[in-house]
Amino acid sequence: MIVAGVMSGTSADGINVALVRVSSGRTKNGPTFQLLGHAEYPYPRDVRRAVLAAMNAGQASVADLARLNFLLGELYADAVLAAQRKFRRQVELIGCHGQTIYHQGEAARFLGRKIAVTWQTGEGAVLAARVGVPVVSDFRPADMAAGGKGAPLVPFLDYLLYRDTRVGRIVQNIGGIGNLSAVPRAASPEQVTAFDTGPGNMVIDALMDRLFHKPFDRDGKIAAGGMVLESVLAETLRAAYFRAQPPKTAGREEFGREFAAWFLRRCGRAPKPDVLATATALTARSIADAVRRYVLPRGKFQEFIVAGGGAKNPTLMAMLANELGTLGLKLRSSEEFGLPAEAKEAVAFALLAYQTWNHRPSNVPSATGARRPAMLGKISYV
């Protein structure tokens, strides 16, 4: 079966589409897959602005949120149709993550009851109608209904792709948020540890927008010209999130515009490149600290594999290599395993959709904290 995985992440820079051939695996480990093609389609500028404004908003128009839901369904359909034309493939199923506009993995009191909530927008029924195939979307609520945090969900792919009978591997994705999966040597699914390490590109991008009116620090060039403000970095890493035990999940609620404004105030009158260097160092050091505190004490690991957009930032990768240097881990790229860094999350949701279509669970309870395995997502038929 050819499945399109559709992902738009917390950076809100656009839509990633991966066309994946998936078949039932010959072993108990899960399905097998082959990436047929991957493409990226940026959001129009006004759409990105609307998405960012809706994320974790203190106030929002209900009408605009409804309109954004249907508009994103149309844009996702345009992206899948474009990918089909580009790669000359016809998909049979779509797995669409949607655009997260709010995620609260920890239960909090609301109107007399403690609840955890999440909201991924982008109407699956519109996507299904435009492309003409069924769509699985809205993956996270089923895990949360089973007591999990709804994230991370990519460990299902990490287990399939990186499990090895001889080598323990830590797989780090650096998107808007950083998240890792620790896959021990010869692991079973219940032995996988996964959680969000903290900010990935999110704080860097927010500061680039605020200080330089640009969406991101291309090739990390501005950060490369700055000096890390160690006192600011140390103060930031004392935040409660970094000290919390996994499983844990983060988003713009923890590291969005409010956090970026707080971080900028802590930097005072420091030169702008120093602010960017410190934000980049925050991503690198929070990842290394998470590995040191919460992963290495649980077992032996030899390799550290990096994926996601942050893997394309040479300054960030140099800082990360320096932070990991004392941990005895070999730094590798997901490209070495045949999966482009920027395609990983879209491929993951193609696989999750395939599992749901075949009535199989795909969350990893040891990663999300769920009480049981769960079939994820809602199906929109044609």
C-alpha positions in Angstrom: 0.0 0.0 0.0 1.2 3.5 -0.8 0.6 5.9 2.0 1.1 9.6 2.1 2.4 11.0 5.5 1.6 14.6 6.0 3.3 16.6 8.7 3.3 20.3 9.7 5.3 20.8 12.9 5.5 23.3 15.7 7.8 25.6 13.6 4.8 26.2 11.4 7.0 26.7 8.3 5.0 24.5 6.0 3.9 21.0 5.0 6.1 18.0 4.6 4.7 15.1 2.5 6.3 11.7 2.3 5.1 9.0 0.0 5.8 5.6 1.5 5.3 2.0 0.4 4.2 0.1 3.5 3.6 -3.6 3.9 2.9 -6.0 6.8 6.2 -7.1 8.3 7.3 -10.7 8.3 8.3 -10.4 12.0 6.5 -9.3 15.1 8.4 -6.0 15.1 6.0 -4.3 12.8 5.5 -3.2 9.1 8.2 -2.7 6.6 8.5 0.4 4.5 10.2 2.2 1.6 10.4 5.9 1.1 9.3 6.7 -2.5 9.6 10.5 -2.3 9.5 13.5 -0.1 8.6 17.1 -0.7 8.1 20.3 1.3 5.6 23.0 0.6 5.9 26.2 2.6 2.9 27.9 4.1 1.9 31.2 2.4 3.1 34.0 4.6 -0.3 35.1 5.8 -1.2 31.5 6.6 1.9 31.0 8.7 1.2 34.2 10.5 -2.4 33.0 11.3 -1.1 29.6 12.5 1.5 31.1 14.8 -1.1 33.5 16.2 -3.5 30.7 16.9 -0.9 28.6 18.8 -1.3 28.7 22.5 -3.3 31.9 22.1 -4.8 33.5 25.2 -7.7 34.7 23.0 -8.8 33.6 19.6 -11.9 34.0 17.3 -13.9 30.8 17.1 -14.9 31.6 13.6 -11.2 32.1 12.5 -10.2 28.8 14.2 -13.0 27.0 12.2 -11.9 28.7 9.0 -8.3 27.8 9.7 -9.3 24.1 10.2 -10.9 23.9 6.8 -8.2 26.0 5.0 -5.5 23.7 6.3 -7.4 20.7 5.0 -7.4 22.4 1.5 -3.6 23.2 1.8 -2.8 19.6 2.9 -4.8 18.3 -0.1 -2.9 20.6 -2.5 0.4 19.3 -1.0 -0.5 15.7 -1.4 -1.8 16.2 -5.0 1.4 18.0 -5.8 3.5 15.2 -4.4 1.6 12.7 -6.4 2.3 14.6 -9.6 6.0 15.1 -8.7 6.7 11.4 -8.0 4.1 10.0 -10.4 2.5 7.9 -7.7 -1.1 7.4 -6.6 -1.6 7.1 -2.9 -4.2 4.8 -1.3 -4.3 6.2 2.2 -3.2 9.4 3.9 -1.9 9.9 7.5 -2.1 13.6 8.4 -0.8 14.8 11.8 -2.4 18.2 11.4 -1.2 21.5 12.9 -0.9 21.6 16.6 -2.3 24.7 18.1 -2.5 23.6 21.7 -1.1 20.7 23.6 -1.3 20.1 27.4 0.0 16.7 28.2 -0.4 17.1 31.9 -3.8 17.0 33.4 -5.0 20.3 34.9 -8.3 21.3 36.6 -10.9 22.8 34.3 -14.6 23.3 35.3 -14.3 20.9 38.2 -12.4 18.1 36.5 -8.7 17.4 35.8 -8.1 16.8 32.1 -5.2 16.7 29.7 -6.0 18.0 26.2 -4.6 18.5 22.7 -5.7 20.1 19.5 -4.4 19.4 16.0 -6.3 21.3 13.3 -6.6 20.6 9.6 -9.9 19.0 8.5 -9.4 15.3 7.5 -12.8 15.1 5.7 -11.7 18.0 3.4 -8.4 16.3 2.7 -10.1 13.0 1.9 -12.7 14.5 -0.4 -10.1 16.5 -2.4 -7.6 13.7 -2.9 -10.2 10.9 -3.1 -8.7 8.5 -0.6 -9.3 7.8 3.2 -7.5 9.9 5.7 -6.3 9.0 9.2 -5.8 12.2 11.3 -5.9 13.5 14.9 -3.6 10.8 16.3 -2.8 12.1 19.7 -6.2 12.0 21.6 -6.4 8.2 21.6 -3.2 7.9 23.5 -4.3 10.6 25.9 -7.6 8.8 26.5 -5.5 5.8 27.5 -3.6 7.8 30.1 -0.7 8.9 28.0 0.6 12.4 27.2 -0.2 12.1 23.5 3.5 12.5 22.6 6.0 11.6 21.4 4.5 9.3 18.7 7.6 9.1 16.4 9.2 6.3 18.6 7.1 3.8 16.7 9.2 4.6 13.6 12.4 4.9 15.6 11.9 1.4 16.9 11.3 -0.1 13.4 14.1 1.8 11.7 16.9 1.9 14.4 16.5 -1.3 16.4 19.7 -3.4 16.2 20.6 -6.7 17.9 24.1 -5.4 18.7 24.0 -1.6 19.1 22.0 0.6 21.5 20.9 3.8 19.8 19.6 7.2 20.9 17.6 8.9 18.1 17.2 12.7 18.4 14.8 14.7 16.3 15.3 18.4 16.2 12.2 20.1 14.9 10.5 23.0 16.6 10.8 20.9 19.7 13.6 18.4 20.4 12.6 14.8 21.2 14.5 11.6 21.6 13.9 7.9 21.5 16.3 5.5 23.3 16.3 2.1 21.6 18.4 -0.4 23.6 20.3 -3.2 21.9 17.8 -6.0 20.8 15.0 -4.0 22.4 11.3 -4.9 22.5 8.8 -2.1 22.1 8.2 -1.8 25.8 11.9 -1.2 26.4 11.9 2.0 24.3 12.3 5.3 26.3 11.2 8.5 24.6 10.4 12.1 25.6 10.7 15.7 24.5 14.1 17.1 25.5 13.0 20.8 25.2 13.3 23.4 22.5 14.6 22.4 19.1 14.5 25.3 16.6 11.5 27.0 18.3 13.4 29.5 20.4 16.0 30.2 17.8 13.4 30.9 15.2 11.3 33.1 17.5 14.4 35.2 18.3 15.4 35.4 14.7 11.9 36.8 13.9 12.0 39.3 16.7 15.6 40.5 16.3 16.3 40.1 12.6 12.8 39.8 11.0 13.8 36.5 9.4 12.2 33.1 9.9 15.3 31.2 10.9 19.1 31.4 11.2 20.2 30.0 7.9 23.1 27.5 8.4 23.5 28.9 11.9 25.6 31.8 10.6 24.4 34.4 13.0 24.8 32.2 16.0 28.3 31.2 14.8 29.3 34.9 15.1 28.2 35.2 18.7 29.4 34.2 22.2 27.3 32.0 24.5 26.0 33.8 27.6 26.8 31.1 30.1 25.0 32.7 33.0 21.8 33.0 31.0 22.1 29.4 29.8 22.7 28.1 33.3 19.7 30.0 34.6 17.4 28.8 31.8 18.4 25.1 32.3 17.2 25.4 35.9 13.6 25.6 34.7 11.3 23.0 36.0 10.8 21.3 32.6 14.4 20.3 32.2 14.4 18.8 35.7 11.2 16.8 35.3 11.4 13.1 34.9 10.2 11.5 31.6 7.7 10.7 30.2 7.2 14.4 29.4 6.2 16.5 26.4 6.6 20.1 25.4 5.4 22.6 22.8 4.8 26.3 22.4 3.0 26.2 25.7 6.5 25.8 27.3 8.9 27.3 24.8 6.8 29.6 22.6 6.6 33.4 22.3 6.3 34.0 26.1 9.4 31.9 26.8 11.3 33.6 24.0 10.4 37.0 25.4 11.5 35.9 28.9 14.8 34.6 27.4 15.4 37.8 25.6 14.9 39.8 28.8 17.5 37.6 30.6 20.0 38.4 27.8 19.7 42.1 28.6 21.7 44.3 26.2 23.9 41.6 24.9 24.7 41.8 21.1 22.1 40.1 19.0 24.5 37.3 17.7 25.2 36.4 21.4 21.5 36.0 22.0 21.3 33.6 19.0 24.4 31.8 20.1 22.9 31.3 23.6 19.6 30.1 22.2 21.4 27.6 20.0 23.5 26.4 22.9 20.3 25.9 24.9 19.0 23.4 22.4 22.4 21.6 22.3 23.0 21.5 26.1 19.4 20.6 27.0 19.7 17.6 24.7 23.0 16.5 26.2 21.7 17.0 29.7 18.6 14.9 29.0 20.8 12.1 27.6 23.1 12.3 30.6 20.4 12.4 33.3 17.6 10.3 31.9 18.9 7.9 29.3 22.5 6.7 30.0 21.7 5.6 33.6 19.1 3.1 32.0 21.5 1.2 29.8 24.4 1.1 27.4 24.2 3.1 24.2 26.8 3.5 21.5 25.3 5.7 18.8 23.5 9.1 18.7 21.5 9.7 15.5 20.2 13.1 14.6 17.2 13.9 12.4 14.9 16.9 11.7 15.5 20.4 10.4 18.0 21.2 13.2 20.4 18.6 11.7 20.9 21.1 8.8 22.3 23.8 11.2 26.1 23.4 11.3 26.5 25.6 14.3 23.9 23.7 16.3 25.4 20.3 15.3 28.9 21.5 16.2 27.7 22.6 19.7 25.8 19.3 20.1 28.9 17.2 19.1 30.9 19.2 21.7 28.3 18.5 24.4 28.2 14.8 23.6 31.9 14.4 23.3 32.4 13.2 26.9 29.5 10.7 26.7 31.1 8.2 24.5 28.4 8.3 21.8 29.1 8.2 18.1 27.2 11.0 16.3 25.4 9.9 13.1 22.8 11.3 10.7 19.5 9.7 9.8 20.6 10.0 6.1 23.0 7.1 6.8 20.0 4.9 7.3 18.3 5.9 4.1 15.9 8.4 5.6 16.3 12.2 5.0 16.3 14.1 8.2 13.4 16.4 7.1 11.2 13.4 6.0 11.3 11.5 9.2 8.1 12.8 10.9 6.0 12.6 7.7 7.1 9.0 7.2 6.2 8.3 10.9 2.6 9.4 10.3 2.3 7.3 7.2 3.2 4.3 9.2 0.8 5.2 12.1 -2.0 5.6 9.5 -1.2 2.2 8.1 -1.4 0.6 11.5 -4.7 2.2 12.3 -6.1 1.2 8.9 -5.2 -2.4 9.7 -6.7 -2.2 13.2 -3.3 -2.3 15.0 -2.0 -0.1 17.9 0.9 2.2 17.2 1.6 4.2 20.4 4.6 3.2 22.5 3.2 3.2 26.1 6.7 3.3 27.6 7.3 6.6 25.7 3.9 8.3 26.2 3.0 7.0 29.6 -0.2 5.4 28.4 -1.7 2.5 30.4 -2.1 0.3 27.3 -1.4 0.2 23.5 -3.9 2.2 21.5 -5.0 2.5 17.9 -4.5 6.1 17.0 -6.4 8.6 14.9 -9.8 9.1 13.4 -10.7 7.9 9.9 -12.3 10.2 7.2 -13.8 8.1 4.4 -14.4 9.3 0.8 
